[in-house]
Amino acid sequence: MADPVVIRVKPGSRKGPLVEVGPDGELTIYVREPALDGKADKAATRLLAAHLQLPTSRVELVSGATSRLKRFRVSF
């Protein structure tokens, strides 16, 4: 099993939907959805899947549901 991918999520951002790759390779995902009732988590999952060109079913939130730093399991 692969290590989880760590992503920083910025909910409620006017900049989103956007995926930025930092100079150190860290991914930051900007989503317009607010951090209420898991809306930002679902939007981040969809956006990460689209960025990786995978179906949404291959990207799973493992931890960080209430945090801006989230860990996703990606199945290739």
C-alpha positions as CSV (number, residue, x, y, z in Angstrom):
1,M,0.0,0.0,0.0
2,A,1.3,3.4,-0.9
3,D,1.9,6.2,1.6
4,P,-0.9,8.7,1.9
5,V,-0.6,12.0,0.0
6,V,-0.6,15.0,2.2
7,I,-2.6,18.0,0.8
8,R,-3.2,21.5,2.3
9,V,-6.8,22.5,1.6
10,K,-8.0,26.2,1.5
11,P,-11.8,26.1,1.7
12,G,-14.0,29.1,0.8
13,S,-11.3,30.5,-1.5
14,R,-12.2,32.8,-4.4
15,K,-9.0,31.5,-6.1
16,G,-10.5,28.1,-6.5
17,P,-11.1,25.6,-7.9
18,L,-7.3,25.3,-8.3
19,V,-4.4,23.0,-7.5
20,E,-1.0,24.5,-6.9
21,V,2.2,22.6,-6.7
22,G,4.8,24.3,-4.4
23,P,8.5,24.4,-5.1
24,D,9.0,21.5,-2.6
25,G,6.3,19.5,-4.4
26,E,3.6,20.2,-1.7
27,L,0.1,20.3,-3.2
28,T,-2.3,23.1,-2.1
29,I,-6.0,22.8,-3.2
30,Y,-8.2,25.8,-3.3
31,V,-11.9,25.2,-3.3
32,R,-14.9,27.6,-3.2
33,E,-17.0,25.3,-1.0
34,P,-17.1,26.3,2.7
35,A,-15.8,24.0,5.4
36,L,-19.3,22.9,6.5
37,D,-20.8,19.4,6.5
38,G,-17.8,18.0,4.5
39,K,-18.5,20.1,1.4
40,A,-14.9,21.3,1.2
41,D,-13.6,17.7,1.7
42,K,-15.8,16.4,-1.2
43,A,-14.7,19.2,-3.4
44,A,-11.1,18.7,-2.6
45,T,-11.4,14.9,-3.3
46,R,-13.0,15.7,-6.7
47,L,-10.4,18.3,-7.6
48,L,-7.5,16.0,-6.6
49,A,-8.9,13.2,-8.7
50,A,-9.3,15.5,-11.7
51,H,-5.7,16.8,-11.2
52,L,-4.3,13.3,-11.1
53,Q,-6.6,12.3,-14.0
54,L,-8.2,9.5,-12.0
55,P,-11.8,8.6,-11.2
56,T,-13.0,10.0,-7.9
57,S,-13.5,6.4,-6.6
58,R,-9.7,6.1,-6.6
59,V,-9.1,9.0,-4.2
60,E,-10.1,8.5,-0.5
61,L,-9.8,10.9,2.4
62,V,-8.0,9.0,5.1
63,S,-7.5,11.6,7.8
64,G,-7.9,15.3,8.4
65,A,-11.7,15.7,7.9
66,T,-11.7,18.6,10.3
67,S,-8.2,19.9,9.5
68,R,-6.9,22.0,6.6
69,L,-4.0,19.4,6.3
70,K,-5.5,16.3,4.9
71,R,-4.2,12.8,4.0
72,F,-5.6,11.1,0.9
73,R,-5.1,7.5,-0.2
74,V,-4.7,7.3,-4.0
75,S,-5.1,4.0,-5.9
76,F,-3.5,4.0,-9.3
